[in-house]
């Protein structure tokens, strides 16, 4: 090892300079262009089609009315995962914050959550009855923390 302080300092400066040049060179390089998408040449990489909704869920689509007050639940669509596009009317629209269909064995269930003025998290937990073509279940009225047995009949 060289004990001359001037030589040691010169070697250290050279090392720092080389390291600085290497860093600057690496930082100034342009990133390489990303490879072209594989979907044009590889059909397996193409996006897959959306799965079709379950037949059990399609039976839910339509307008449903509670005979005890004229409340209307409109189920516009249900995807394969059970996510529903739904509206609720009393008679004016009430915001539906969550709408789900669930298949539990042979039983088709519906869950609706309302979040609007005078509807602070009110919910419907319903079961579809294919024999009567009705939705039966419970309505939870959040403002008064009470649950009621209710039914919806399909509007023709």
C-alpha positions as semicolon CSV with decimal commas, in nm:
position;residue;x (nm);y (nm);z (nm)
1;X;0,000;0,000;0,000
2;X;0,138;0,346;-0,090
3;X;0,198;0,562;0,219
4;X;0,246;0,889;0,032
5;X;-0,049;1,114;0,131
6;X;-0,049;1,294;-0,204
7;X;-0,072;0,970;-0,400
8;X;-0,349;0,841;-0,169
9;X;-0,545;1,166;-0,213
10;X;-0,503;1,153;-0,592
11;X;-0,627;0,793;-0,599
12;X;-0,929;0,881;-0,384
13;X;-1,013;1,178;-0,609
14;X;-0,985;0,956;-0,917
15;X;-1,216;0,699;-0,760
16;X;-1,475;0,963;-0,664
17;X;-1,453;1,117;-1,013
18;X;-1,504;0,781;-1,182
19;X;-1,800;0,705;-0,955
20;X;-1,953;1,046;-1,030
21;X;-1,912;0,995;-1,407
22;X;-2,071;0,651;-1,385
23;X;-2,368;0,791;-1,190
24;X;-2,420;1,081;-1,431
25;X;-2,402;0,852;-1,732
26;X;-2,655;0,611;-1,584
27;X;-2,896;0,892;-1,491
28;X;-2,887;1,055;-1,833
29;X;-2,976;0,742;-2,030
30;X;-3,320;0,739;-2,183
31;X;-3,538;0,448;-2,078
32;X;-3,582;0,190;-2,349
33;X;-3,916;0,182;-2,524
34;X;-4,154;-0,070;-2,373
35;X;-4,206;-0,381;-2,578
36;X;-4,516;-0,387;-2,795
37;X;-4,830;-0,531;-2,644
38;X;-4,856;-0,905;-2,668
39;X;-5,232;-0,901;-2,733
40;X;-5,196;-0,841;-3,109
41;X;-4,984;-1,150;-3,166
42;X;-5,090;-1,369;-2,875
43;X;-5,465;-1,428;-2,852
44;X;-5,422;-1,589;-2,511
45;X;-5,306;-1,253;-2,375
46;X;-5,617;-1,074;-2,504
47;X;-5,872;-0,964;-2,242
48;X;-6,133;-1,224;-2,167
49;X;-6,503;-1,167;-2,218
50;X;-6,715;-1,078;-1,917
51;X;-6,884;-1,390;-1,781
52;X;-7,257;-1,414;-1,843
53;X;-7,486;-1,347;-1,547
54;X;-7,624;-1,649;-1,365
55;X;-7,972;-1,753;-1,482
56;X;-8,090;-1,736;-1,119
57;X;-7,991;-1,369;-1,106
58;X;-8,162;-1,281;-1,434
59;X;-8,497;-1,372;-1,273
60;X;-8,450;-1,075;-1,039
61;X;-8,444;-0,812;-1,316
62;X;-8,761;-0,605;-1,323
63;X;-8,976;-0,377;-1,110
64;X;-9,097;-0,495;-0,771
65;X;-9,357;-0,323;-0,550
66;X;-9,434;-0,350;-0,182
67;X;-9,812;-0,377;-0,159
68;X;-9,813;-0,215;0,187
69;X;-9,700;0,126;0,071
70;X;-9,620;0,151;-0,296
71;X;-9,243;0,138;-0,249
72;X;-9,079;0,024;-0,574
73;X;-8,751;-0,162;-0,615
74;X;-8,623;-0,162;-0,973
75;X;-8,349;-0,413;-1,052
76;X;-8,204;-0,307;-1,387
77;X;-7,920;-0,558;-1,420
78;X;-7,720;-0,820;-1,231
79;X;-7,369;-0,926;-1,331
80;X;-7,216;-1,273;-1,284
81;X;-7,066;-1,169;-0,949
82;X;-7,407;-1,059;-0,819
83;X;-7,350;-0,683;-0,838
84;X;-7,681;-0,520;-0,920
85;X;-7,775;-0,191;-1,075
86;X;-8,089;-0,097;-0,884
87;X;-8,318;0,193;-0,803
88;X;-8,559;0,247;-0,514
89;X;-8,857;0,481;-0,520
90;X;-9,091;0,612;-0,246
91;X;-9,228;0,759;-0,483
92;X;-8,921;0,979;-0,543
93;X;-8,581;0,815;-0,600
94;X;-8,389;0,709;-0,288
95;X;-8,013;0,652;-0,325
96;X;-7,919;0,282;-0,338
97;X;-7,566;0,256;-0,195
98;X;-7,530;-0,122;-0,229
99;X;-7,721;-0,383;-0,426
100;X;-7,615;-0,749;-0,434
101;X;-7,755;-1,083;-0,542
102;X;-7,627;-1,393;-0,364
103;X;-7,678;-1,756;-0,461
104;X;-7,692;-1,974;-0,148
105;X;-7,740;-2,328;-0,274
106;X;-8,076;-2,325;-0,452
107;X;-8,183;-2,002;-0,278
108;X;-8,140;-1,664;-0,448
109;X;-8,102;-1,375;-0,205
110;X;-8,098;-0,998;-0,249
111;X;-7,936;-0,736;-0,028
112;X;-8,015;-0,365;-0,076
113;X;-7,872;-0,077;0,128
114;X;-8,024;0,272;0,111
115;X;-7,831;0,586;0,206
116;X;-8,024;0,908;0,164
117;X;-8,218;1,166;0,365
118;X;-8,438;0,971;0,611
119;X;-8,271;0,646;0,493
120;X;-7,942;0,638;0,689
121;X;-7,834;0,282;0,611
122;X;-8,173;0,117;0,582
123;X;-8,149;-0,234;0,439
124;X;-8,355;-0,499;0,267
125;X;-8,257;-0,865;0,311
126;X;-8,473;-1,058;0,068
127;X;-8,519;-1,409;-0,070
128;X;-8,661;-1,480;-0,415
129;X;-8,954;-1,725;-0,416
130;X;-8,980;-1,878;-0,765
131;X;-9,320;-2,038;-0,683
132;X;-9,488;-1,700;-0,621
133;X;-9,240;-1,483;-0,818
134;X;-9,202;-1,260;-0,512
135;X;-8,924;-1,126;-0,293
136;X;-8,981;-1,193;0,078
137;X;-8,771;-1,080;0,368
138;X;-8,696;-0,805;0,612
139;X;-8,663;-0,430;0,599
140;X;-8,440;-0,269;0,862
141;X;-8,541;0,092;0,928
142;X;-8,216;0,236;1,061
143;X;-8,355;0,564;1,197
144;X;-8,571;0,383;1,453
145;X;-8,368;0,059;1,463
146;X;-8,668;-0,161;1,384
147;X;-8,703;-0,457;1,149
148;X;-9,020;-0,540;0,956
149;X;-9,126;-0,848;0,759
150;X;-9,211;-0,738;0,406
151;X;-9,270;-0,870;0,054
152;X;-9,231;-0,734;-0,298
153;X;-9,451;-0,849;-0,586
154;X;-9,330;-0,819;-0,944
155;X;-9,495;-0,539;-1,141
156;X;-9,617;-0,663;-1,478
